[in-house]
């Protein structure tokens, strides 16, 4: 069974309802890239009339994590995944539709191959930049993912 944007959005309803209610949606995914977007609304705003940082974090994490899930599924192995660390930078007020893109599919392939080969846990940093509808970066998130063959 493959991981698709539709299946990920259904997963959000069932397992991460707060992300779904805040408007986080997977737009597209292939072997190299995952794109997730969220629109600034009343339910996901902060007191300064912009998108709450945690909502941006949910969308950014999903763009990296969904790609990791997709790659694990394609490997055919049982591999655990967990965020060990994260960092974020906010450069502009997040209003309108914000799109988060992770395009490090090849890095994930390498980490999974090394985890399978060495039978040791691997870590890798994946990033996701939040871009508004005007093409301006509003935030950037970095997640340290750990991968371990079960």
C-alpha positions as CSV (number, residue, x, y, z in Angstrom):
1,X,0.0,0.0,0.0
2,X,1.5,3.3,-1.0
3,X,1.4,6.6,0.9
4,X,-0.6,9.2,-1.0
5,X,-1.8,12.8,-0.2
6,X,-5.4,11.5,0.2
7,X,-4.3,8.7,2.6
8,X,-2.2,11.2,4.6
9,X,-5.1,13.6,4.9
10,X,-7.4,10.7,6.1
11,X,-4.6,9.8,8.6
12,X,-4.7,13.3,9.9
13,X,-8.5,13.1,10.6
14,X,-8.0,9.8,12.5
15,X,-4.7,10.2,14.3
16,X,-3.9,14.0,14.3
17,X,-7.3,15.7,14.5
18,X,-5.9,19.0,15.8
19,X,-3.7,19.3,12.6
20,X,-6.7,18.5,10.4
21,X,-9.0,21.0,12.2
22,X,-6.3,23.7,11.8
23,X,-6.3,23.1,8.1
24,X,-3.0,21.2,7.5
25,X,-3.3,19.3,4.2
26,X,-0.9,17.3,2.1
27,X,-0.9,18.7,-1.4
28,X,1.5,16.4,-3.3
29,X,4.2,13.8,-2.7
30,X,6.7,11.9,-4.9
31,X,10.0,10.1,-4.2
32,X,11.9,13.4,-3.7
33,X,9.4,15.9,-2.4
34,X,6.4,16.4,-0.1
35,X,4.3,19.5,-0.1
36,X,2.0,20.4,2.7
37,X,-0.1,23.6,3.0
38,X,-2.1,25.4,5.6
39,X,-4.2,28.5,5.4
40,X,-4.3,31.2,8.0
41,X,-7.8,31.1,9.6
42,X,-9.4,32.1,12.9
43,X,-8.9,28.7,14.4
44,X,-5.1,28.7,13.8
45,X,-4.2,32.3,14.5
46,X,-2.2,33.9,17.4
47,X,-3.1,37.1,19.1
48,X,-1.1,39.1,16.5
49,X,-3.4,38.0,13.6
50,X,-1.0,35.7,12.0
51,X,-0.6,31.9,12.0
52,X,0.4,30.3,15.4
53,X,3.9,28.9,15.2
54,X,2.8,25.5,16.4
55,X,0.4,25.2,13.4
56,X,3.3,26.0,11.1
57,X,5.3,23.4,12.9
58,X,2.6,20.7,12.4
59,X,2.6,21.4,8.6
60,X,6.4,21.5,8.4
61,X,6.8,18.3,10.4
62,X,4.2,16.5,8.3
63,X,6.1,17.5,5.1
64,X,9.3,15.8,6.4
65,X,7.6,12.9,8.3
66,X,5.3,11.9,5.4
67,X,8.3,11.6,3.2
68,X,10.1,9.5,5.8
69,X,7.0,7.3,6.1
70,X,6.8,6.9,2.3
71,X,10.4,5.9,2.1
72,X,10.1,3.4,5.0
73,X,7.1,1.8,3.3
74,X,9.0,1.5,0.0
75,X,11.9,-0.2,1.8
76,X,9.8,-3.1,2.9
77,X,11.5,-3.1,6.3
78,X,10.1,-2.4,9.7
79,X,11.8,0.8,10.7
80,X,10.9,3.1,13.6
81,X,11.0,6.9,13.2
82,X,11.0,9.6,15.8
83,X,11.8,13.3,15.9
84,X,14.7,13.8,18.3
85,X,15.2,17.5,17.9
86,X,13.9,20.5,16.0
87,X,14.8,24.1,15.3
88,X,12.7,26.9,13.7
89,X,13.3,30.4,12.3
90,X,10.5,32.9,11.7
91,X,11.2,35.7,9.3
92,X,7.8,37.2,8.4
93,X,4.2,37.2,9.6
94,X,2.4,34.1,8.3
95,X,-0.9,35.1,6.7
96,X,-2.8,33.6,3.8
97,X,-1.8,30.2,2.5
98,X,1.6,28.9,3.6
99,X,3.2,26.0,1.8
100,X,5.8,23.8,3.4
101,X,8.1,21.8,1.1
102,X,10.6,19.1,2.0
103,X,12.7,17.9,-1.0
104,X,15.2,15.6,0.7
105,X,13.9,12.3,-0.5
106,X,17.4,11.2,-1.6
107,X,18.9,11.9,1.8
108,X,16.2,9.8,3.4
109,X,17.0,6.9,1.0
110,X,20.7,7.1,2.1
111,X,19.8,7.1,5.8
112,X,17.4,4.1,5.4
113,X,19.9,2.1,3.4
114,X,22.6,2.8,6.0
115,X,20.3,1.8,8.8
116,X,19.4,-1.5,7.0
117,X,23.0,-2.2,6.2
118,X,24.6,-1.5,9.6
119,X,21.6,-2.4,11.8
120,X,22.3,0.7,13.7
121,X,20.1,3.7,14.3
122,X,20.6,6.6,12.0
123,X,19.8,10.3,12.4
124,X,19.3,12.9,9.7
125,X,18.2,16.5,9.6
126,X,15.4,17.4,7.3
127,X,14.2,20.9,6.5
128,X,11.0,22.4,5.4
129,X,10.6,26.1,4.3
130,X,7.2,27.9,4.7
131,X,6.5,30.1,1.7
132,X,3.5,32.4,1.5
133,X,1.4,33.0,-1.7
134,X,3.6,35.9,-2.7
135,X,6.6,33.5,-2.8
136,X,8.2,35.0,0.4
137,X,9.7,32.6,3.0
138,X,7.9,33.2,6.3
139,X,9.5,30.4,8.3
140,X,12.0,27.5,8.2
141,X,11.9,24.3,10.3
142,X,14.6,21.7,10.8
143,X,13.8,18.3,12.3
144,X,16.3,15.7,13.4
145,X,14.7,12.3,12.6
146,X,16.0,9.1,14.0
147,X,15.6,5.8,12.1
148,X,16.1,2.4,13.5
149,X,15.4,-1.1,12.0
150,X,13.2,-3.1,14.3
